[in-house]
């Protein structure tokens, strides 16, 4: 059967009971009659209402979580000093806290510090370069006195530090990380 050859039947239009919408703008009953009284302004808030709003505002303040910043990580320099002192003391846990990812493996497997035992350690020639908010590049020199040696030794270091919830952490290095290049220590032995 070919339905395209059958002529369409005309159906009688059914009435739905809803009148057709009028064409154009029709005056409404509310717009024809004059208003009887001017609009009444809303009552003004009294002192009691403002005091209640103020009390509720103070009740909401301080409801968030507290932000406690550890003083060891309050600045990029404080974080670096904490990290190097932890390495000198052999404290891998504190050294891990200074890192962004929190995992300090050490320069060699099973070691925390690749240098000989030291009497003192300090950071010098610290240069900080802010890259963007919460990211700083820092280059500096680590100066240390090894036990049994009177000469102060040093090596240059560069780190990238990021701010995480108000505290500064040492970020993973860009590219390959290596053990600092140092000179061998010649110790005098008493015979």
LUMZAGU-312052 format. One record per residue (C-alpha): residue number from 1; residue in three letters; chain; x negated, z, y negated. Coordinates in Angstrom, 1 decimal. Example, Ala and Ser with C-alpha at 12.3 -4.5 7.8 and 13.67 -1.06 7.14 Angstrom:
<pts>
PT   i  aa ch      X      Z      Y
PT   1 Ala  A  -12.3    7.8    4.5
PT   2 Ser  A  -13.7    7.1    1.1
</pts>
This chain:
<pts>
PT   i  aa ch      X      Z      Y
PT   1 Unk  A    0.0    0.0    0.0
PT   2 Unk  A   -1.3   -0.9   -3.4
PT   3 Unk  A   -0.3    1.8   -5.9
PT   4 Unk  A   -1.6   -0.1   -8.9
PT   5 Unk  A    1.1   -2.7   -8.4
PT   6 Unk  A    4.0   -0.2   -8.5
PT   7 Unk  A    5.6    0.1  -12.0
PT   8 Unk  A    5.7    3.6  -13.4
PT   9 Unk  A    9.0    5.4  -13.6
PT  10 Unk  A   10.1    6.9  -16.9
PT  11 Unk  A   10.9   10.6  -16.6
PT  12 Unk  A   13.4   12.2  -18.8
PT  13 Unk  A   11.6   14.6  -21.2
PT  14 Unk  A   12.3   18.2  -20.2
PT  15 Unk  A   13.0   20.8  -22.8
PT  16 Unk  A   10.8   23.9  -22.5
PT  17 Unk  A   12.8   26.0  -25.0
PT  18 Unk  A    9.9   26.2  -27.5
PT  19 Unk  A   10.6   24.3  -30.7
PT  20 Unk  A    8.0   21.9  -31.9
PT  21 Unk  A    5.6   23.2  -34.6
PT  22 Unk  A    6.6   22.3  -38.2
PT  23 Unk  A    4.5   19.9  -40.1
PT  24 Unk  A    2.6   21.3  -43.1
PT  25 Unk  A    2.8   24.8  -44.6
PT  26 Unk  A    6.1   26.7  -44.3
PT  27 Unk  A    6.8   29.6  -46.6
PT  28 Unk  A    6.9   32.9  -44.7
PT  29 Unk  A    9.5   35.6  -45.3
PT  30 Unk  A    6.7   38.0  -46.4
PT  31 Unk  A    5.4   35.6  -49.0
PT  32 Unk  A    8.7   34.9  -50.6
PT  33 Unk  A    9.8   38.4  -51.4
PT  34 Unk  A    8.0   40.3  -54.2
PT  35 Unk  A    6.1   43.3  -53.1
PT  36 Unk  A    7.9   46.6  -53.8
PT  37 Unk  A    4.8   48.8  -54.5
PT  38 Unk  A    1.1   48.3  -55.1
PT  39 Unk  A   -1.2   48.8  -52.1
PT  40 Unk  A   -2.2   52.4  -51.6
PT  41 Unk  A   -6.0   53.0  -51.6
PT  42 Unk  A   -7.5   54.7  -48.6
PT  43 Unk  A   -8.2   58.4  -49.2
PT  44 Unk  A  -11.7   59.2  -50.2
PT  45 Unk  A  -13.9   61.1  -47.8
PT  46 Unk  A  -14.2   64.8  -48.7
PT  47 Unk  A  -17.2   67.1  -48.5
PT  48 Unk  A  -16.1   68.3  -45.1
PT  49 Unk  A  -16.1   64.7  -43.7
PT  50 Unk  A  -19.6   64.0  -45.2
PT  51 Unk  A  -20.9   67.3  -43.8
PT  52 Unk  A  -19.6   66.4  -40.4
PT  53 Unk  A  -21.3   63.0  -40.6
PT  54 Unk  A  -24.6   64.6  -41.7
PT  55 Unk  A  -24.4   67.2  -38.9
PT  56 Unk  A  -23.8   64.5  -36.3
PT  57 Unk  A  -26.7   62.4  -37.7
PT  58 Unk  A  -29.1   65.4  -37.4
PT  59 Unk  A  -27.8   66.1  -33.9
PT  60 Unk  A  -28.8   62.6  -32.7
PT  61 Unk  A  -32.3   62.8  -34.2
PT  62 Unk  A  -35.0   63.7  -31.7
PT  63 Unk  A  -32.9   62.8  -28.7
PT  64 Unk  A  -35.4   60.1  -27.6
PT  65 Unk  A  -38.4   60.7  -25.3
PT  66 Unk  A  -41.4   62.4  -26.9
PT  67 Unk  A  -44.5   60.4  -27.6
PT  68 Unk  A  -47.6   62.5  -26.8
PT  69 Unk  A  -50.8   60.8  -27.6
PT  70 Unk  A  -53.9   62.2  -25.8
PT  71 Unk  A  -56.6   62.9  -28.4
PT  72 Unk  A  -59.2   61.3  -26.1
PT  73 Unk  A  -57.4   57.9  -26.6
PT  74 Unk  A  -56.2   58.2  -30.2
PT  75 Unk  A  -58.6   55.4  -31.4
PT  76 Unk  A  -60.7   52.7  -29.9
PT  77 Unk  A  -63.9   54.6  -30.5
PT  78 Unk  A  -62.5   57.8  -29.0
PT  79 Unk  A  -61.6   55.9  -25.9
PT  80 Unk  A  -65.0   54.4  -25.6
PT  81 Unk  A  -66.8   57.7  -26.0
PT  82 Unk  A  -64.5   59.3  -23.4
PT  83 Unk  A  -65.2   56.4  -21.0
PT  84 Unk  A  -69.0   56.5  -21.3
PT  85 Unk  A  -69.1   60.4  -21.1
PT  86 Unk  A  -67.0   60.1  -17.9
PT  87 Unk  A  -69.5   57.6  -16.5
PT  88 Unk  A  -72.4   59.8  -17.4
PT  89 Unk  A  -70.7   62.8  -15.7
PT  90 Unk  A  -69.7   60.8  -12.6
PT  91 Unk  A  -66.0   61.4  -13.3
PT  92 Unk  A  -64.3   58.3  -11.9
PT  93 Unk  A  -60.8   59.7  -12.5
PT  94 Unk  A  -61.3   60.1  -16.3
PT  95 Unk  A  -63.0   56.7  -16.4
PT  96 Unk  A  -59.9   55.2  -14.7
PT  97 Unk  A  -57.7   56.8  -17.3
PT  98 Unk  A  -59.6   54.9  -20.0
PT  99 Unk  A  -58.8   51.5  -18.5
PT 100 Unk  A  -55.6   49.5  -19.0
PT 101 Unk  A  -55.1   48.8  -15.4
PT 102 Unk  A  -56.2   52.4  -14.4
PT 103 Unk  A  -58.6   51.3  -11.6
PT 104 Unk  A  -62.3   51.9  -12.1
PT 105 Unk  A  -64.3   50.6   -9.2
PT 106 Unk  A  -67.8   51.1  -10.7
PT 107 Unk  A  -70.6   48.6  -11.0
PT 108 Unk  A  -71.6   48.8   -7.4
PT 109 Unk  A  -69.6   49.8   -4.3
PT 110 Unk  A  -69.5   53.6   -4.0
PT 111 Unk  A  -71.1   54.3   -7.4
PT 112 Unk  A  -69.7   55.4  -10.7
PT 113 Unk  A  -72.7   54.9  -12.9
PT 114 Unk  A  -75.4   52.3  -12.5
PT 115 Unk  A  -78.0   54.1  -14.6
PT 116 Unk  A  -80.3   57.0  -13.8
PT 117 Unk  A  -79.2   60.6  -14.6
PT 118 Unk  A  -79.2   61.1  -18.3
PT 119 Unk  A  -79.6   64.0  -20.7
PT 120 Unk  A  -77.7   62.5  -23.6
PT 121 Unk  A  -75.7   59.5  -24.3
PT 122 Unk  A  -74.3   58.1  -27.6
PT 123 Unk  A  -72.7   54.9  -29.0
PT 124 Unk  A  -74.3   53.3  -32.0
PT 125 Unk  A  -73.8   50.2  -34.2
PT 126 Unk  A  -70.1   50.1  -33.4
PT 127 Unk  A  -68.4   47.0  -34.8
PT 128 Unk  A  -64.6   46.7  -34.5
PT 129 Unk  A  -62.8   43.4  -35.0
PT 130 Unk  A  -59.0   43.6  -35.1
PT 131 Unk  A  -57.6   40.5  -33.4
PT 132 Unk  A  -53.9   41.3  -33.8
PT 133 Unk  A  -51.8   44.4  -33.9
PT 134 Unk  A  -52.7   46.5  -30.8
PT 135 Unk  A  -55.8   44.5  -29.8
PT 136 Unk  A  -59.4   45.1  -30.9
PT 137 Unk  A  -62.7   43.6  -29.9
PT 138 Unk  A  -65.5   46.2  -30.1
PT 139 Unk  A  -69.3   45.6  -29.7
PT 140 Unk  A  -71.7   48.4  -29.7
PT 141 Unk  A  -75.0   49.8  -28.2
PT 142 Unk  A  -75.2   52.5  -25.7
PT 143 Unk  A  -78.2   54.7  -26.3
PT 144 Unk  A  -79.3   57.2  -23.6
PT 145 Unk  A  -82.1   59.5  -22.7
PT 146 Unk  A  -82.9   59.4  -18.9
PT 147 Unk  A  -84.1   62.5  -17.3
PT 148 Unk  A  -87.9   62.6  -17.0
PT 149 Unk  A  -88.4   60.0  -19.8
PT 150 Unk  A  -89.0   60.7  -23.4
PT 151 Unk  A  -88.2   57.2  -24.7
PT 152 Unk  A  -84.6   56.5  -25.7
PT 153 Unk  A  -83.2   53.4  -23.9
PT 154 Unk  A  -80.3   51.2  -25.0
PT 155 Unk  A  -78.2   48.2  -24.0
PT 156 Unk  A  -75.5   46.2  -25.8
PT 157 Unk  A  -71.8   46.2  -24.7
PT 158 Unk  A  -68.7   44.4  -25.8
PT 159 Unk  A  -65.2   45.5  -24.9
PT 160 Unk  A  -61.6   44.5  -25.6
PT 161 Unk  A  -59.2   47.4  -26.2
PT 162 Unk  A  -55.4   47.3  -26.3
PT 163 Unk  A  -53.0   49.9  -27.5
PT 164 Unk  A  -50.5   51.1  -24.9
PT 165 Unk  A  -47.8   53.4  -26.1
PT 166 Unk  A  -49.9   54.7  -29.0
PT 167 Unk  A  -53.1   55.2  -26.9
PT 168 Unk  A  -56.0   52.8  -26.7
PT 169 Unk  A  -57.2   51.5  -23.3
PT 170 Unk  A  -60.1   49.3  -22.3
PT 171 Unk  A  -58.8   46.0  -21.2
PT 172 Unk  A  -60.1   43.8  -18.4
PT 173 Unk  A  -63.2   41.8  -19.6
PT 174 Unk  A  -62.8   38.2  -20.5
PT 175 Unk  A  -64.6   36.3  -17.6
PT 176 Unk  A  -67.1   37.8  -15.3
PT 177 Unk  A  -68.1   41.5  -15.7
PT 178 Unk  A  -71.7   42.5  -15.0
PT 179 Unk  A  -73.8   45.5  -14.8
PT 180 Unk  A  -75.6   46.2  -18.2
PT 181 Unk  A  -79.1   44.8  -18.3
PT 182 Unk  A  -81.6   47.6  -18.6
PT 183 Unk  A  -85.4   47.9  -18.4
PT 184 Unk  A  -86.8   49.7  -15.4
PT 185 Unk  A  -87.8   53.3  -16.1
PT 186 Unk  A  -91.4   54.3  -15.4
PT 187 Unk  A  -91.6   58.0  -14.7
PT 188 Unk  A  -94.7   60.1  -14.7
PT 189 Unk  A  -95.2   62.1  -11.5
PT 190 Unk  A  -97.2   65.3  -11.5
PT 191 Unk  A  -99.6   65.5   -8.5
</pts>
